């Protein structure tokens, strides 16, 4: 992935098992939770390219959120703030080589950021 690519989409749900059944039946998505992320089942579309996760709905996370790959989350969040956006989730570790964050743009849209190291 490159800076600016859409990496995945999270869908907020209240019942993970029911959502897994719904989306796998509706779209033919393969859905499974990776080891260590049992509360975050990941989905993959039949094209084997598109994907994302089913995440627990909370007071802040109520609508689907697209994630954009960036070279450096800290730099991107600084640009968000400098250009009138608001950081809603600070940079957080997913694994030792990947991180995520979220922001709200000046129009109120919730967007996620993803930074990962693919080569070690």
C-alpha positions as CSV (number, residue, x, y, z in Angstrom):
1,X,0.0,0.0,0.0
2,X,1.1,3.5,-0.6
3,X,0.4,6.9,1.1
4,X,-3.2,7.8,0.3
5,X,-4.5,4.3,-0.4
6,X,-7.7,3.2,1.3
7,X,-6.7,0.2,3.4
8,X,-10.0,-1.1,4.9
9,X,-13.4,-0.1,6.3
10,X,-14.6,-0.7,9.9
11,X,-18.3,-1.3,10.4
12,X,-19.7,-0.7,13.9
13,X,-21.9,-3.4,15.2
14,X,-23.7,-4.3,18.5
15,X,-23.6,-8.1,18.1
16,X,-20.4,-9.5,16.4
17,X,-21.8,-13.0,15.8
18,X,-25.0,-11.7,14.2
19,X,-23.1,-9.3,12.1
20,X,-20.7,-12.0,10.9
21,X,-23.7,-14.1,9.8
22,X,-25.4,-11.2,8.2
23,X,-22.5,-9.9,6.1
24,X,-21.2,-13.3,5.1
25,X,-24.6,-14.3,3.9
26,X,-25.3,-10.9,2.2
27,X,-22.0,-10.4,0.4
28,X,-20.2,-13.7,0.6
29,X,-17.5,-12.2,2.8
30,X,-15.0,-14.5,4.6
31,X,-15.0,-13.4,8.2
32,X,-12.7,-14.5,11.0
33,X,-10.9,-13.1,14.0
34,X,-7.1,-13.2,13.8
35,X,-5.3,-14.6,16.9
36,X,-5.1,-11.9,19.5
37,X,-8.0,-9.9,18.0
38,X,-11.0,-12.1,19.0
39,X,-13.2,-9.0,19.4
40,X,-12.4,-7.7,16.0
41,X,-13.4,-10.2,13.3
42,X,-11.9,-9.2,9.9
43,X,-13.8,-9.5,6.6
44,X,-12.4,-10.1,3.1
45,X,-14.5,-9.6,0.0
46,X,-14.6,-12.2,-2.7
47,X,-12.1,-10.1,-4.8
48,X,-9.6,-10.9,-2.0
49,X,-8.5,-7.2,-2.1
50,X,-11.2,-5.3,-0.2
51,X,-11.6,-5.8,3.5
52,X,-12.0,-4.4,7.0
53,X,-13.4,-5.3,10.4
54,X,-16.5,-5.5,12.4
55,X,-15.9,-3.4,15.5
56,X,-17.9,-2.9,18.7
57,X,-20.2,0.1,18.4
58,X,-19.7,2.8,21.1
59,X,-20.8,6.3,21.7
60,X,-18.2,7.8,19.3
61,X,-18.0,5.0,16.7
62,X,-21.5,4.8,15.2
63,X,-20.9,5.0,11.4
64,X,-18.6,3.0,9.0
65,X,-15.1,4.4,8.9
66,X,-12.7,4.2,6.0
67,X,-9.0,4.0,6.8
68,X,-6.3,5.7,4.7
69,X,-2.7,4.5,4.6
70,X,-0.2,7.3,5.5
71,X,3.6,7.4,5.7
72,X,3.5,8.9,9.2
73,X,0.4,9.3,11.4
74,X,1.9,11.9,13.6
75,X,2.7,14.2,10.6
76,X,-0.8,13.6,9.2
77,X,-2.5,14.4,12.5
78,X,-0.6,17.6,12.7
79,X,-1.9,18.5,9.2
80,X,-5.4,17.6,10.3
81,X,-5.3,20.1,13.2
82,X,-3.5,22.8,11.2
83,X,-6.3,22.6,8.5
84,X,-9.3,22.7,10.8
85,X,-9.9,19.0,11.6
86,X,-10.1,17.4,15.0
87,X,-8.2,14.3,16.3
88,X,-10.8,11.9,17.7
89,X,-8.4,8.9,18.4
90,X,-4.7,9.5,18.9
91,X,-2.1,7.2,17.4
92,X,-2.4,3.8,18.9
93,X,-0.5,0.6,18.4
94,X,-2.1,-2.4,16.6
95,X,1.0,-4.5,16.5
96,X,4.7,-3.5,17.0
97,X,4.8,-2.6,13.3
98,X,1.4,-1.0,12.7
99,X,-0.6,1.9,14.2
100,X,-4.0,3.6,13.7
101,X,-5.7,6.9,14.6
102,X,-8.9,8.7,13.6
103,X,-9.9,12.3,13.0
104,X,-13.0,14.3,12.1
105,X,-12.7,16.7,9.1
106,X,-14.1,20.2,9.1
107,X,-17.4,18.8,7.7
108,X,-17.8,16.3,10.5
109,X,-16.7,13.2,8.5
110,X,-14.9,10.5,10.6
111,X,-11.8,9.1,8.8
112,X,-9.2,6.6,10.1
113,X,-5.5,6.5,9.4
114,X,-3.3,3.5,9.2
115,X,0.5,3.3,9.3
116,X,2.3,0.0,8.8
117,X,5.7,-1.3,8.1
118,X,5.6,-3.9,5.4
119,X,9.3,-4.5,5.1
120,X,11.5,-5.4,8.1
